[in-house]
Amino acid sequence: MDILNISELYSLDTCSVLARSFVLANFESVADQHIDEFMKLSASQLTSLLSDNALCVASEYRLFELAVRWVRHDLHIREQYISQLMFHVRLPLCTGEELVDKVSREPLIMSNSDCYRLLVEAKDYHIVTYKQPLLQTARTQVQVTSL
């Protein structure tokens, strides 16, 4: 993450592309093993990573957890970014159980009207399965390189 930050700071385009590709391919392990660096990401950097179809993750719920952890790290400043981040977490791809038992119980989601709408959209996607082909959005498309 530090290499990505430095390469972006000094406009080292080739280095930035390589560092970004590495972070996208190893997002979970980078976030878990380099917590301090992950927490230093700006809201725009994290949003950009979450929105990239090349992001390689085991599950969308894991992205949800990481985004919430990033917000909670500096809650008073970062709480304003929760809806921006959640817009890029593909909540409809979480399991119904994750949505009901975990996402619905997260105070950051329940207290933010935009996040709550995203949660309702995800639950609707699971409840009305016969309409899923009609409910396709960017948030229901599987990551290109998901694990």
Secondary structure, 3 states (H helix, E strand, C coil): CHHHHHHHHCCCHHHHHHHHHHHHHCHHHHHHHCHHHHHCCCHHHHHHHHHCCCCCCCCHHHHHHHHHHHHHHCHHHHHHHHHHHHCCCCHHHCCHHHHHHCHHHCHHHHCCHHHHHHHHHHHHHHHCHHHHHHHCCHHHCCCCCCC
